[in-house]
Amino acid sequence: MLISKDYRALNTGLHKNPAYGISGQRYAEDANMVCEKLGCSTLLDYGCGKGTLKTALRSIGSPIAVTEYDPAIIGKDAPAKPADIVFSSHVMEHIEPELLYHVLSDIAALSRKAAFLIIHNDPAKKILQDGRNAHLIVQPAEWWHDTVSKHIKIINCTPKLNTTYIVGRPYNRVELETGD
């Protein structure tokens, strides 16, 4: 399970706000650069929100084929299919803590070549209808590095202000079996 029924409903409500779920567009150039560097021609926008990354990549002339997945948006909620790179901006901090392991495992399984995660490290300005902060997981870059590295072999982990940028490759079967 990647998201509980109740939490999906809360997030569907948040997505009714036109200003929510639009951060992907800010990272189009970064995503395109990482795709070029790692030889990725397909990208899965995991937690795509309103799909602004796909639109922004098209506007800069990127040849990357983008598919979208977001469990809180009807039409984008079908199980995701693998892609060369899984891109996820400002999603991990919104994951239910008890399901983070499952989500990171899913991202690793869907990543053919790489994963690119952009994670906010501070509390959100938005509050869920149940009174919780919209960022369910507020942790520093070091914690995210350690947590993500259990699922994805990290190539680069860069903290910038209140955000952590992680680029990694999925572990191959031998590495998983030997723990390397």
C-alpha positions in Angstrom: 0.0 0.0 0.0 1.4 3.4 -1.0 -1.3 5.6 0.5 -4.2 5.1 2.8 -7.8 5.7 1.7 -8.3 8.6 4.3 -5.0 10.3 3.4 -5.8 10.0 -0.4 -9.1 11.8 0.3 -7.2 14.6 2.3 -4.8 15.0 -0.6 -7.5 15.1 -3.2 -9.0 18.0 -1.3 -5.6 19.8 -1.2 -5.3 19.4 -5.0 -8.5 21.4 -5.4 -6.4 24.5 -4.6 -5.1 25.8 -7.9 -1.8 26.8 -6.3 -1.1 23.3 -4.9 0.8 20.6 -6.8 2.5 22.9 -9.2 6.2 22.8 -8.1 7.4 20.5 -10.9 7.7 23.3 -13.4 10.5 24.9 -11.3 12.7 21.8 -11.9 12.3 21.3 -15.6 15.8 22.4 -16.5 17.3 20.3 -13.6 15.3 17.3 -14.7 16.3 17.7 -18.3 20.0 18.1 -17.4 20.0 14.9 -15.2 18.2 13.0 -18.0 20.8 14.1 -20.5 23.7 13.3 -18.2 22.4 9.8 -17.3 21.0 8.9 -20.8 17.4 8.8 -19.8 14.7 9.2 -22.5 11.7 8.4 -20.4 10.6 10.1 -17.1 7.9 9.1 -14.6 6.8 12.2 -12.7 5.9 10.4 -9.4 3.4 12.6 -7.4 3.0 14.8 -10.5 0.2 17.0 -9.1 -1.1 19.2 -11.8 1.5 18.0 -14.3 3.5 21.2 -14.6 6.8 19.4 -15.1 5.6 17.8 -18.3 4.4 21.1 -19.6 7.6 22.9 -18.7 9.8 20.2 -20.3 7.9 20.5 -23.5 8.2 24.3 -23.4 12.0 24.1 -23.2 12.1 21.6 -26.1 13.1 18.6 -24.0 12.8 15.3 -25.9 12.0 13.4 -22.7 8.8 11.3 -22.8 7.0 12.0 -19.6 4.3 9.8 -17.9 2.6 10.9 -14.7 1.4 9.3 -11.5 -0.4 10.9 -8.6 -2.6 8.7 -6.3 -4.7 11.8 -5.3 -5.7 12.8 -8.9 -8.3 10.9 -10.8 -6.9 9.9 -14.2 -3.3 9.9 -12.9 -3.9 7.4 -10.1 -3.4 4.1 -12.1 -0.3 2.1 -11.0 2.8 3.6 -12.5 4.8 1.9 -15.1 8.7 1.9 -15.1 10.7 4.7 -16.7 14.4 5.4 -17.2 14.2 8.0 -14.4 11.6 8.5 -11.7 11.4 12.2 -10.8 9.6 13.3 -7.6 9.6 16.9 -6.4 8.2 17.8 -3.0 6.4 14.5 -2.5 8.4 12.5 -0.1 7.8 14.8 2.8 4.0 14.3 2.2 4.2 10.5 2.5 2.6 8.8 5.5 5.6 7.9 7.7 4.5 4.3 8.1 4.3 3.9 4.3 7.6 5.6 3.3 9.4 2.3 3.0 6.8 1.1 0.5 6.9 4.3 -1.5 10.7 4.3 -1.7 10.6 0.6 -2.7 8.1 1.4 -5.4 10.2 4.3 -6.8 13.3 2.0 -6.8 11.4 -0.7 -8.7 10.0 1.8 -11.2 13.5 3.3 -11.9 15.3 1.7 -14.8 18.3 4.0 -14.6 17.9 6.6 -11.9 15.7 8.4 -9.4 15.7 12.2 -8.8 14.0 13.2 -5.6 13.6 16.8 -4.4 12.5 16.9 -0.7 11.5 19.8 1.4 13.0 19.7 4.9 10.8 22.2 6.8 7.2 22.2 7.9 4.7 23.3 5.2 2.6 26.4 5.2 -0.4 24.3 4.4 -2.4 22.4 7.0 -4.5 19.3 6.3 -8.2 19.3 7.1 -7.5 17.0 10.0 -5.2 19.6 11.6 -1.8 18.1 10.7 0.9 19.9 8.9 0.9 18.9 5.2 4.5 17.8 5.5 4.1 14.6 7.5 7.9 13.9 7.5 10.1 16.8 8.5 13.7 15.6 8.6 17.2 17.0 7.7 19.1 16.1 4.5 21.3 13.6 6.4 18.2 11.6 7.5 16.8 11.6 4.0 20.2 10.5 2.6 20.3 7.5 5.1 16.7 6.6 4.5 16.7 6.8 0.7 20.1 5.0 0.5 18.4 1.8 1.8 16.4 1.7 -1.5 18.5 3.7 -4.0 22.2 3.9 -4.5 22.9 7.6 -4.1 25.0 9.3 -6.7 24.6 12.8 -5.3 22.8 14.3 -2.2 22.9 18.1 -2.2 21.2 20.1 0.6 20.2 23.6 -0.6 18.5 25.9 1.8 15.5 24.0 3.1 15.5 21.4 0.3 17.4 18.2 -0.3 18.2 17.1 -3.9 19.0 13.3 -4.3 20.0 11.6 -7.5 20.5 7.9 -7.3 20.5 4.6 -9.3 18.4 1.6 -8.4 20.4 -1.2 -6.8 20.9 -4.2 -9.0 19.8 -7.7 -7.8 23.4 -8.7 -6.8 23.8 -5.6 -4.7 20.5 -6.2 -2.9 21.4 -9.9 -2.2 24.9 -9.1 -0.9 24.0 -5.8 0.9 26.6 -3.8 -1.1 
